[in-house]
Amino acid sequence: MTNSDTQMGSGKPATANALLGVGVAFAGWAVPGLGHLLLGKWNKAAVYFVCVAGLAWTGLAMRGGVFGPGSQDILDRLGFFADMGTGGIYYLAQAIQTAGPDVAHASGDYGTRLFAAAGVLNLLTVLEGFEIGYRRGH
């Protein structure tokens, strides 16, 4: 094994480090905080789950809109990307929100923003989980 095949002299292949990071990232995306839980970061996992799920639930309780795929408007596409950041919560939101969004009122509009903020926050935690998982291979 050459030095280019290993990561910073750890003796482990760089691909193994990357696979651990990707696995942790995917788990953290699917269920907020799960990636950190798998890494043994119990406190962070609990805080991230409560914050992301709390923001998403509050947004849904305010009857905020959840963006769907296939829009031609760039802002709707960005909203869809942000909403998809919540992972599994996005798919639950589709089933929970049977009455539809109420964006005609300010509370519904704020709810839309809270749900998108939950997705962006979860994407940030996914990136942190990837970094921790990737470094753990060292």
C-alpha positions as CSV (number, residue, x, y, z in Angstrom):
1,M,0.0,0.0,0.0
2,T,1.5,3.3,-1.0
3,N,1.3,6.5,1.0
4,S,-1.2,7.9,-1.5
5,D,-3.6,5.1,-0.6
6,T,-3.7,6.0,3.1
7,Q,-5.0,9.0,4.9
8,M,-2.3,10.9,6.7
9,G,-0.3,7.9,7.7
10,S,-3.1,6.2,9.6
11,G,-2.6,2.9,8.0
12,K,-6.2,2.7,6.9
13,P,-7.3,3.3,3.3
14,A,-8.8,6.7,2.6
15,T,-11.8,5.0,1.1
16,A,-12.6,3.3,4.4
17,N,-12.5,6.6,6.1
18,A,-14.8,8.1,3.4
19,L,-17.2,5.2,3.6
20,L,-17.6,5.6,7.4
21,G,-18.2,9.4,6.9
22,V,-20.8,8.8,4.2
23,G,-22.6,6.1,6.3
24,V,-22.8,8.5,9.3
25,A,-23.9,11.3,7.1
26,F,-26.7,9.3,5.5
27,A,-27.9,8.1,8.9
28,G,-27.9,11.6,10.2
29,W,-29.9,12.8,7.2
30,A,-32.5,10.0,7.4
31,V,-33.1,10.6,11.1
32,P,-31.7,13.8,12.6
33,G,-29.1,13.0,15.2
34,L,-28.7,9.4,14.3
35,G,-25.3,9.8,12.8
36,H,-24.0,11.4,16.0
37,L,-25.7,8.6,18.0
38,L,-23.8,6.0,16.0
39,L,-20.6,7.8,16.7
40,G,-21.3,7.8,20.4
41,K,-22.0,11.5,20.6
42,W,-25.1,11.1,22.7
43,N,-25.5,14.7,23.9
44,K,-25.1,16.1,20.4
45,A,-27.5,13.5,19.0
46,A,-30.2,14.4,21.5
47,V,-29.8,18.1,21.0
48,Y,-29.8,17.9,17.2
49,F,-32.9,15.6,17.1
50,V,-34.8,17.9,19.5
51,C,-33.9,21.0,17.6
52,V,-34.5,19.7,14.1
53,A,-37.7,17.8,14.9
54,G,-38.9,20.7,17.1
55,L,-38.4,23.3,14.3
56,A,-40.1,21.0,11.7
57,W,-43.0,20.1,14.0
58,T,-43.6,23.7,14.9
59,G,-43.6,24.6,11.2
60,L,-46.1,21.9,10.5
61,A,-48.2,22.8,13.5
62,M,-48.4,26.4,12.1
63,R,-49.6,24.9,8.8
64,G,-46.5,25.9,6.9
65,G,-46.0,24.8,3.3
66,V,-43.8,21.9,2.4
67,F,-42.2,22.3,-1.0
68,G,-42.6,19.5,-3.5
69,P,-40.3,18.5,-6.4
70,G,-40.6,19.6,-10.0
71,S,-41.1,23.3,-9.7
72,Q,-39.8,25.7,-12.4
73,D,-39.3,28.5,-10.0
74,I,-35.7,28.7,-8.6
75,L,-36.9,29.8,-5.1
76,D,-39.3,26.8,-4.9
77,R,-36.4,24.5,-5.9
78,L,-34.3,26.0,-3.1
79,G,-37.2,25.5,-0.7
80,F,-37.5,21.9,-1.8
81,F,-33.8,21.3,-1.2
82,A,-34.0,22.9,2.2
83,D,-37.1,20.8,3.1
84,M,-35.5,17.6,1.9
85,G,-32.7,18.3,4.4
86,T,-35.0,17.1,7.1
87,G,-34.7,13.6,5.7
88,G,-37.4,11.2,6.9
89,I,-39.3,14.0,8.5
90,Y,-40.0,15.4,5.0
91,Y,-41.8,12.2,4.1
92,L,-43.7,12.2,7.4
93,A,-44.7,15.8,6.7
94,Q,-46.4,14.8,3.5
95,A,-48.6,12.4,5.4
96,I,-49.2,14.6,8.5
97,Q,-50.2,17.7,6.5
98,T,-53.5,16.5,5.2
99,A,-55.3,19.9,5.5
100,G,-52.7,21.6,3.3
101,P,-50.6,24.7,4.0
102,D,-52.2,27.9,5.2
103,V,-49.8,30.4,3.7
104,A,-52.5,33.0,3.4
105,H,-51.9,33.9,7.0
106,A,-48.6,35.0,8.6
107,S,-48.4,32.0,10.8
108,G,-48.5,29.6,7.8
109,D,-45.8,31.6,6.1
110,Y,-43.6,31.5,9.2
111,G,-44.3,27.8,9.5
112,T,-42.9,27.3,5.9
113,R,-39.7,29.1,7.0
114,L,-39.4,27.1,10.2
115,F,-39.6,23.8,8.3
116,A,-37.0,24.9,5.8
117,A,-34.8,26.1,8.6
118,A,-35.1,22.6,10.2
119,G,-33.8,21.1,6.9
120,V,-30.9,23.5,6.6
121,L,-29.9,22.9,10.3
122,N,-30.1,19.1,9.7
123,L,-27.8,19.5,6.6
124,L,-25.3,21.3,8.8
125,T,-25.4,18.5,11.4
126,V,-25.0,15.9,8.6
127,L,-21.8,17.7,7.4
128,E,-20.5,17.7,11.0
129,G,-21.3,14.0,11.3
130,F,-19.5,13.3,8.1
131,E,-16.4,15.1,9.3
132,I,-16.3,13.3,12.7
133,G,-16.9,9.9,11.0
134,Y,-14.2,10.6,8.4
135,R,-11.7,11.6,11.1
136,R,-12.6,8.7,13.3
137,G,-11.0,6.4,10.8
138,H,-7.6,7.9,11.7
